[in-house]
Amino acid sequence: MGVFSPYVHKILIVEDDATIAEAIRKHIQSWGLEARCVEDFRNILAEFAALDPQLVLLDIALPFYNGYHWCGEIRKVSQVPIMFISSAGDNMNIVMAMNMGGDDFIAKPFDLNVLTAKIQAILRRTYHFAGQVKILEHRGALLNTADASLTYQGQHIELTKNDYRILQALMENKGRVVSRDTLMQRLWETDSFVDENTLTVNMTRLRKKLEAAGLKDFILTKKGLGYLIE
């Protein structure tokens, strides 16, 4: 069956605090989504049109024009979901955000995992039809890249972030050997450092988890080369 769709959801981050914006971008991308931070706060609509995102994360307090203004401008051309992210989390601002056409609101400071869960929930609700979710399949195991979940014969297999990254890399390259260096690079994306021993430990743990679910020899070792799913 393979990949049902190569589609990856794109998210536009409209946040003028560069540190916060970059932290959000990295976290979102670690879950298999594409994210871009706005650079020109005078012309947000142009960046919106260029990316054509499936979700907008929009701060209220911005240079030049506030988030309410830009929400109104986006609503003139698109019904894309908009989630406000703001430290102004009082009831009046939340009501204003919703009245301006926002779909959700999360107050700063927020946990990045909570933000990601909200993003995934909105994407599921909005783009629920088949073809908008990338699902990787092998031997009946389904890896859903929208919510990083693995299911096999009706059972949900709990994955850590590293489990998911390893499986995604291998299942995207089904039939081809993926080198240890490539896998370590996948784990490197959000972790401070990953050495060869750490990869071996992660791989052993993942294999045991898969075997316990009935997926024996799901990941093969090619000595001196790397790992393979075939």
LOVOMAR-399515 format. One record per residue (C-alpha): residue in three letters; x, y, z. Coordinates in pm, 1 decimal, always signed. Example, Ala and Ser with C-alpha at 12.3 -4.5 7.8 and 13.67 -1.06 7.14 Angstrom:
LOVOMAR-399515
<r res="ALA" east="+1230.0" north="-450.0" up="+780.0"/>
<r res="SER" east="+1367.0" north="-106.0" up="+714.0"/>
END
This chain:
LOVOMAR-399515
<r res="MET" east="+0.0" north="+0.0" up="+0.0"/>
<r res="GLY" east="+281.2" north="+243.1" up="+93.3"/>
<r res="VAL" east="+212.7" north="+612.4" up="+131.4"/>
<r res="PHE" east="-149.9" north="+717.0" up="+84.0"/>
<r res="SER" east="-50.5" north="+1080.1" up="+26.4"/>
<r res="PRO" east="+272.0" north="+1284.6" up="+31.8"/>
<r res="TYR" east="+73.8" north="+1574.9" up="+176.0"/>
<r res="VAL" east="+231.8" north="+1764.0" up="+467.3"/>
<r res="HIS" east="+37.5" north="+2033.6" up="+649.3"/>
<r res="LYS" east="+198.1" north="+2379.2" up="+642.0"/>
<r res="ILE" east="+169.8" north="+2619.7" up="+934.5"/>
<r res="LEU" east="+241.7" north="+2993.3" up="+929.7"/>
<r res="ILE" east="+371.6" north="+3135.5" up="+1259.3"/>
<r res="VAL" east="+296.4" north="+3505.2" up="+1306.5"/>
<r res="GLU" east="+495.0" north="+3585.2" up="+1621.9"/>
<r res="ASP" east="+734.1" north="+3880.3" up="+1652.3"/>
<r res="ASP" east="+937.1" north="+3733.9" up="+1941.5"/>
<r res="ALA" east="+1202.0" north="+3549.0" up="+1739.2"/>
<r res="THR" east="+1293.7" north="+3313.4" up="+2024.9"/>
<r res="ILE" east="+933.4" north="+3203.0" up="+2079.8"/>
<r res="ALA" east="+866.0" north="+3177.8" up="+1706.1"/>
<r res="GLU" east="+1171.6" north="+2958.7" up="+1645.7"/>
<r res="ALA" east="+1091.9" north="+2732.5" up="+1943.3"/>
<r res="ILE" east="+739.8" north="+2680.4" up="+1807.0"/>
<r res="ARG" east="+870.2" north="+2616.3" up="+1455.0"/>
<r res="LYS" east="+1123.8" north="+2353.8" up="+1566.1"/>
<r res="HIS" east="+871.6" north="+2174.5" up="+1787.4"/>
<r res="ILE" east="+604.9" north="+2165.2" up="+1517.1"/>
<r res="GLN" east="+852.3" north="+2032.7" up="+1260.2"/>
<r res="SER" east="+972.1" north="+1761.1" up="+1499.8"/>
<r res="TRP" east="+617.1" north="+1619.8" up="+1466.9"/>
<r res="GLY" east="+636.0" north="+1596.8" up="+1088.6"/>
<r res="LEU" east="+463.2" north="+1925.3" up="+1001.1"/>
<r res="GLU" east="+606.2" north="+2208.5" up="+793.1"/>
<r res="ALA" east="+627.4" north="+2547.4" up="+965.0"/>
<r res="ARG" east="+746.2" north="+2891.5" up="+861.5"/>
<r res="CYS" east="+787.4" north="+3211.5" up="+1064.0"/>
<r res="VAL" east="+674.9" north="+3545.6" up="+921.4"/>
<r res="GLU" east="+966.5" north="+3781.4" up="+854.1"/>
<r res="ASP" east="+798.3" north="+4091.3" up="+711.7"/>
<r res="PHE" east="+540.0" north="+4214.4" up="+963.2"/>
<r res="ARG" east="+436.4" north="+4497.5" up="+731.5"/>
<r res="ASN" east="+318.1" north="+4251.5" up="+467.9"/>
<r res="ILE" east="+192.5" north="+3939.1" up="+644.8"/>
<r res="LEU" east="-73.8" north="+3873.1" up="+381.2"/>
<r res="ALA" east="+192.5" north="+3833.8" up="+109.8"/>
<r res="GLU" east="+376.7" north="+3571.6" up="+317.7"/>
<r res="PHE" east="+45.3" north="+3399.4" up="+387.0"/>
<r res="ALA" east="-31.2" north="+3382.7" up="+14.4"/>
<r res="ALA" east="+319.2" north="+3257.0" up="-69.3"/>
<r res="LEU" east="+305.5" north="+2968.0" up="+180.1"/>
<r res="ASP" east="-65.2" north="+2881.8" up="+138.2"/>
<r res="PRO" east="-76.5" north="+2728.6" up="+489.5"/>
<r res="GLN" east="-335.4" north="+2493.4" up="+638.5"/>
<r res="LEU" east="-318.1" north="+2671.7" up="+977.2"/>
<r res="VAL" east="-208.6" north="+3013.6" up="+1105.0"/>
<r res="LEU" east="-72.2" north="+3074.6" up="+1455.5"/>
<r res="LEU" east="-132.5" north="+3445.2" up="+1518.5"/>
<r res="ASP" east="-11.8" north="+3667.4" up="+1801.4"/>
<r res="ILE" east="-223.4" north="+3970.2" up="+1894.4"/>
<r res="ALA" east="+50.1" north="+4223.3" up="+1978.4"/>
<r res="LEU" east="+250.0" north="+4270.1" up="+1656.4"/>
<r res="PRO" east="+449.6" north="+4553.1" up="+1495.2"/>
<r res="PHE" east="+261.9" north="+4792.2" up="+1264.4"/>
<r res="TYR" east="-81.9" north="+4619.6" up="+1279.4"/>
<r res="ASN" east="-218.4" north="+4386.4" up="+1546.5"/>
<r res="GLY" east="-330.9" north="+4028.1" up="+1507.5"/>
<r res="TYR" east="-697.8" north="+4125.5" up="+1487.0"/>
<r res="HIS" east="-621.7" north="+4333.9" up="+1176.4"/>
<r res="TRP" east="-437.5" north="+4048.6" up="+1008.1"/>
<r res="CYS" east="-705.8" north="+3797.9" up="+1104.3"/>
<r res="GLY" east="-957.9" north="+4020.3" up="+926.7"/>
<r res="GLU" east="-732.5" north="+4049.9" up="+620.8"/>
<r res="ILE" east="-680.9" north="+3672.2" up="+600.8"/>
<r res="ARG" east="-1056.2" north="+3614.4" up="+639.7"/>
<r res="LYS" east="-1117.6" north="+3827.5" up="+328.7"/>
<r res="VAL" east="-931.8" north="+3570.6" up="+118.9"/>
<r res="SER" east="-937.9" north="+3241.1" up="+311.3"/>
<r res="GLN" east="-1124.7" north="+3028.4" up="+566.2"/>
<r res="VAL" east="-800.1" north="+2864.3" up="+685.0"/>
<r res="PRO" east="-806.6" north="+2785.5" up="+1061.6"/>
<r res="ILE" east="-649.0" north="+3060.3" up="+1275.8"/>
<r res="MET" east="-528.3" north="+2998.1" up="+1630.2"/>
<r res="PHE" east="-444.7" north="+3305.0" up="+1837.5"/>
<r res="ILE" east="-138.3" north="+3279.0" up="+2064.3"/>
<r res="SER" east="-117.2" north="+3564.6" up="+2310.1"/>
<r res="SER" east="-20.9" north="+3667.3" up="+2662.8"/>
<r res="ALA" east="-341.8" north="+3874.7" up="+2660.0"/>
<r res="GLY" east="-551.1" north="+3576.3" up="+2765.7"/>
<r res="ASP" east="-834.8" north="+3760.3" up="+2938.7"/>
<r res="ASN" east="-1194.7" north="+3688.2" up="+2840.9"/>
<r res="MET" east="-1234.1" north="+4009.2" up="+2641.3"/>
<r res="ASN" east="-940.0" north="+3929.2" up="+2413.8"/>
<r res="ILE" east="-1052.2" north="+3567.7" up="+2370.0"/>
<r res="VAL" east="-1405.2" north="+3680.7" up="+2273.7"/>
<r res="MET" east="-1259.8" north="+3945.4" up="+2040.1"/>
<r res="ALA" east="-1034.0" north="+3687.2" up="+1875.5"/>
<r res="MET" east="-1324.1" north="+3451.1" up="+1814.4"/>
<r res="ASN" east="-1547.5" north="+3731.4" up="+1685.3"/>
<r res="MET" east="-1277.3" north="+3838.4" up="+1439.5"/>
<r res="GLY" east="-1277.8" north="+3489.8" up="+1287.3"/>
<r res="GLY" east="-1032.2" north="+3298.3" up="+1505.0"/>
<r res="ASP" east="-1087.1" north="+2925.0" up="+1558.2"/>
<r res="ASP" east="-895.2" north="+2874.8" up="+1882.7"/>
<r res="PHE" east="-694.5" north="+3063.4" up="+2144.4"/>
<r res="ILE" east="-400.2" north="+2956.8" up="+2359.7"/>
<r res="ALA" east="-259.2" north="+3188.8" up="+2626.5"/>
<r res="LYS" east="+112.9" north="+3241.9" up="+2684.2"/>
<r res="PRO" east="+307.4" north="+3095.5" up="+2845.8"/>
<r res="PHE" east="+199.8" north="+2759.3" up="+2707.9"/>
<r res="ASP" east="+347.0" north="+2409.9" up="+2694.2"/>
<r res="LEU" east="+466.0" north="+2327.2" up="+2341.3"/>
<r res="ASN" east="+314.8" north="+1978.7" up="+2365.5"/>
<r res="VAL" east="-25.5" north="+2130.1" up="+2450.7"/>
<r res="LEU" east="+9.8" north="+2367.0" up="+2153.8"/>
<r res="THR" east="+95.1" north="+2073.9" up="+1924.7"/>
<r res="ALA" east="-203.9" north="+1874.0" up="+2050.9"/>
<r res="LYS" east="-432.2" north="+2169.6" up="+1976.5"/>
<r res="ILE" east="-278.1" north="+2208.7" up="+1629.6"/>
<r res="GLN" east="-327.9" north="+1839.7" up="+1552.3"/>
<r res="ALA" east="-688.4" north="+1854.7" up="+1676.6"/>
<r res="ILE" east="-768.1" north="+2152.1" up="+1449.8"/>
<r res="LEU" east="-599.1" north="+1986.0" up="+1151.6"/>
<r res="ARG" east="-792.1" north="+1663.2" up="+1211.6"/>
<r res="ARG" east="-1123.3" north="+1849.2" up="+1235.7"/>
<r res="THR" east="-1058.5" north="+2066.0" up="+931.6"/>
<r res="TYR" east="-881.8" north="+1826.3" up="+698.7"/>
<r res="HIS" east="-1045.3" north="+1500.0" up="+802.9"/>
<r res="PHE" east="-1092.6" north="+1363.6" up="+452.8"/>
<r res="ALA" east="-862.3" north="+1094.8" up="+311.1"/>
<r res="GLY" east="-560.9" north="+1221.0" up="+119.0"/>
<r res="GLN" east="-487.7" north="+1503.5" up="+360.2"/>
<r res="VAL" east="-312.8" north="+1275.4" up="+609.7"/>
<r res="LYS" east="+12.6" north="+1100.4" up="+532.0"/>
<r res="ILE" east="-1.3" north="+739.6" up="+647.4"/>
<r res="LEU" east="+291.4" north="+500.2" up="+606.3"/>
<r res="GLU" east="+206.2" north="+130.2" up="+595.0"/>
<r res="HIS" east="+408.6" north="-190.4" up="+622.6"/>
<r res="ARG" east="+289.1" north="-542.1" up="+707.4"/>
<r res="GLY" east="-39.8" north="-399.8" up="+832.5"/>
<r res="ALA" east="+124.9" north="-147.8" up="+1067.0"/>
<r res="LEU" east="+3.2" north="+209.1" up="+1006.9"/>
<r res="LEU" east="+217.6" north="+507.9" up="+1103.7"/>
<r res="ASN" east="+11.6" north="+827.9" up="+1099.4"/>
<r res="THR" east="+242.1" north="+1127.7" up="+1057.1"/>
<r res="ALA" east="-33.5" north="+1373.6" up="+1151.3"/>
<r res="ASP" east="-40.6" north="+1258.7" up="+1514.6"/>
<r res="ALA" east="+270.3" north="+1034.4" up="+1532.1"/>
<r res="SER" east="+60.5" north="+726.9" up="+1617.0"/>
<r res="LEU" east="+124.2" north="+362.7" up="+1527.8"/>
<r res="THR" east="-154.8" north="+108.1" up="+1504.4"/>
<r res="TYR" east="-145.8" north="-263.9" up="+1422.2"/>
<r res="GLN" east="-444.5" north="-499.1" up="+1405.8"/>
<r res="GLY" east="-658.5" north="-251.2" up="+1597.9"/>
<r res="GLN" east="-408.7" north="-195.1" up="+1879.3"/>
<r res="HIS" east="-237.7" north="+135.8" up="+1951.8"/>
<r res="ILE" east="+139.1" north="+104.2" up="+2002.1"/>
<r res="GLU" east="+277.8" north="+377.2" up="+2227.0"/>
<r res="LEU" east="+571.7" north="+558.4" up="+2064.1"/>
<r res="THR" east="+829.0" north="+793.8" up="+2211.5"/>
<r res="LYS" east="+943.3" north="+1084.9" up="+1994.2"/>
<r res="ASN" east="+1259.5" north="+890.4" up="+1906.2"/>
<r res="ASP" east="+1059.2" north="+575.6" up="+1824.2"/>
<r res="TYR" east="+848.3" north="+781.2" up="+1585.1"/>
<r res="ARG" east="+1146.1" north="+949.0" up="+1415.6"/>
<r res="ILE" east="+1322.7" north="+616.3" up="+1360.8"/>
<r res="LEU" east="+1010.2" north="+448.4" up="+1221.9"/>
<r res="GLN" east="+924.8" north="+743.2" up="+999.3"/>
<r res="ALA" east="+1275.1" north="+746.0" up="+845.6"/>
<r res="LEU" east="+1269.5" north="+370.0" up="+783.8"/>
<r res="MET" east="+911.3" north="+349.7" up="+653.8"/>
<r res="GLU" east="+961.0" north="+646.4" up="+419.8"/>
<r res="ASN" east="+1256.0" north="+456.5" up="+272.0"/>
<r res="LYS" east="+1095.5" north="+111.2" up="+260.6"/>
<r res="GLY" east="+1314.7" north="-131.8" up="+67.7"/>
<r res="ARG" east="+1624.4" north="+85.7" up="+106.7"/>
<r res="VAL" east="+1894.5" north="+72.9" up="+375.2"/>
<r res="VAL" east="+1895.9" north="+378.6" up="+602.0"/>
<r res="SER" east="+2240.2" north="+445.1" up="+749.4"/>
<r res="ARG" east="+2304.4" north="+489.5" up="+1120.9"/>
<r res="ASP" east="+2430.0" north="+842.0" up="+1044.2"/>
<r res="THR" east="+2099.7" north="+930.2" up="+877.0"/>
<r res="LEU" east="+1900.1" north="+798.5" up="+1173.6"/>
<r res="MET" east="+2121.6" north="+985.8" up="+1419.9"/>
<r res="GLN" east="+2062.9" north="+1301.1" up="+1215.6"/>
<r res="ARG" east="+1685.6" north="+1245.6" up="+1253.4"/>
<r res="LEU" east="+1724.6" north="+1217.3" up="+1631.3"/>
<r res="TRP" east="+1965.4" north="+1514.2" up="+1636.2"/>
<r res="GLU" east="+1695.4" north="+1752.8" up="+1510.8"/>
<r res="THR" east="+1560.5" north="+1834.7" up="+1856.3"/>
<r res="ASP" east="+1790.6" north="+1648.7" up="+2098.5"/>
<r res="SER" east="+2114.8" north="+1802.0" up="+2224.6"/>
<r res="PHE" east="+2332.9" north="+1507.3" up="+2123.9"/>
<r res="VAL" east="+2288.2" north="+1150.2" up="+2004.6"/>
<r res="ASP" east="+2579.2" north="+906.0" up="+1991.4"/>
<r res="GLU" east="+2590.9" north="+560.3" up="+1832.9"/>
<r res="ASN" east="+2523.3" north="+382.8" up="+2161.2"/>
<r res="THR" east="+2211.7" north="+593.5" up="+2220.1"/>
<r res="LEU" east="+2081.0" north="+495.0" up="+1876.2"/>
<r res="THR" east="+2144.8" north="+126.1" up="+1952.4"/>
<r res="VAL" east="+1956.2" north="+153.6" up="+2282.9"/>
<r res="ASN" east="+1663.6" north="+329.7" up="+2111.2"/>
<r res="MET" east="+1655.4" north="+71.5" up="+1832.7"/>
<r res="THR" east="+1660.8" north="-223.2" up="+2077.5"/>
<r res="ARG" east="+1376.6" north="-72.3" up="+2281.4"/>
<r res="LEU" east="+1168.7" north="-2.9" up="+1968.8"/>
<r res="ARG" east="+1219.5" north="-355.6" up="+1834.8"/>
<r res="LYS" east="+1105.4" north="-507.2" up="+2165.6"/>
<r res="LYS" east="+797.5" north="-286.1" up="+2158.8"/>
<r res="LEU" east="+713.8" north="-390.2" up="+1801.9"/>
<r res="GLU" east="+775.3" north="-759.5" up="+1875.3"/>
<r res="ALA" east="+546.4" north="-743.9" up="+2181.0"/>
<r res="ALA" east="+273.5" north="-613.1" up="+1949.6"/>
<r res="GLY" east="+324.6" north="-903.1" up="+1708.2"/>
<r res="LEU" east="+561.5" north="-732.3" up="+1464.1"/>
<r res="LYS" east="+861.4" north="-966.1" up="+1481.5"/>
<r res="ASP" east="+1165.6" north="-879.9" up="+1265.1"/>
<r res="PHE" east="+991.9" north="-561.5" up="+1149.4"/>
<r res="ILE" east="+1326.2" north="-374.3" up="+1137.4"/>
<r res="LEU" east="+1622.7" north="-560.5" up="+982.1"/>
<r res="THR" east="+1991.8" north="-489.1" up="+1042.3"/>
<r res="LYS" east="+2233.7" north="-465.8" up="+751.2"/>
<r res="LYS" east="+2568.3" north="-506.6" up="+922.2"/>
<r res="GLY" east="+2805.1" north="-220.3" up="+859.3"/>
<r res="LEU" east="+2541.7" north="-33.6" up="+657.4"/>
<r res="GLY" east="+2238.6" north="+48.6" up="+871.7"/>
<r res="TYR" east="+1876.7" north="-60.1" up="+905.9"/>
<r res="LEU" east="+1605.2" north="-167.2" up="+666.7"/>
<r res="ILE" east="+1232.0" north="-228.1" up="+638.8"/>
<r res="GLU" east="+1140.2" north="-444.6" up="+339.7"/>
END
